[in-house]
Amino acid sequence: MVKLRAKCLLVGDAAVGKSALSHMFHSDGTLFQKNYSMTTGVDLMMKCVQIPETSDSVELYIVDSAGKQTLVEACEKMWGEVSLLCLVFDLSSEQSFANCSHWMERVRAHCRGTRLPGVLVGNKTDLSTRREVQASVAQEWAESQGLEYHETSAKEKENCDAPILALATAFHSLYQEHRETIQNLSPG
């Protein structure tokens, strides 16, 4: 039984649903707050995720960072060492999707070449009549960035666990790779 710890950075534009998703992750889908005040710094939540078909788990420390541009620079100083990335956009906002490129640049500059497993999350599937970003376009962009793509609705509690499970599993796989590498270096 292995218990790992990873810091997951949750970023994206303001009002795309980052805090709603982090509350859904943290509460196992039981807490959707209808009234949010905009995150002005960083909020930290912890969620322990069991890795399927193992006795291992990953304790995710989710750093929910402000999305408003005027606050991002100050928040970036609080990100610290990051292990995983969850980049969120609003499916009903083409602009929030277009800004994902800027978020990736900022995160990559902060992490300076570190291999960073991550997911791209298109949130607000419940607003299907106002949808501006097609799944195929988001999927293609995510793949080009080395991210796994998921669509969710925090409000309707749809698919909210999938991104967090994908992140925990990716981190566990990275740990297994490093472990095997070290074992292969040991005299046998």
Phi, psi and omega in degrees: 000123180243135175242116181255160175232137181217144175262124181250121179270125180251109184228166179153172181300162175298143173070022176270350178106021180299311181294321178299316178296316182296324176292323177293317177302308186296323185264010184056038175082012183261346186237103171245109180280127181282332181244114179247144166258143185301136177293126182251357178217235172231142173249141180244129176228150178244139179219124177268126184242123177283132179276122183304145176063022174218173172259011183272158176216160177235124174271111181265126173260106186268117179261101180274110187258144178305144180256348180290127187306324182292343182257344188300315183301317178294321181293324182303328178295338181266356182295319181067205179283123184250139180255331186218157180232134171235106182258122187244139172225166181263121181299340180263014180224102178303323182296319180295328175288315179301324181287350178301327178299318179294321178297318179297317178300315182296315181294316179297321178296321180292321185271351175044062172081000177294138176293118188235096176299147181197172177229149170254128183242119171270108184264162176079043175299341179293344179263044187301329180287342179253011184301131178243346183240118180281146182303319183296323179292314180295319179300313181298316180295316180302313180299321180294339180259001181076026181251153173270142183254137177222149172243139184220166166223105178297321182298317182266004179060038182258122171062021184290334181280333186303313181296321183289322176294319178298318179295313180298318180295319178297319179293320178297318178298319177298317177300314181299319178299313180296321179297315179296319178300314180295318179297325179289337178279339182286141177296133188257000000 
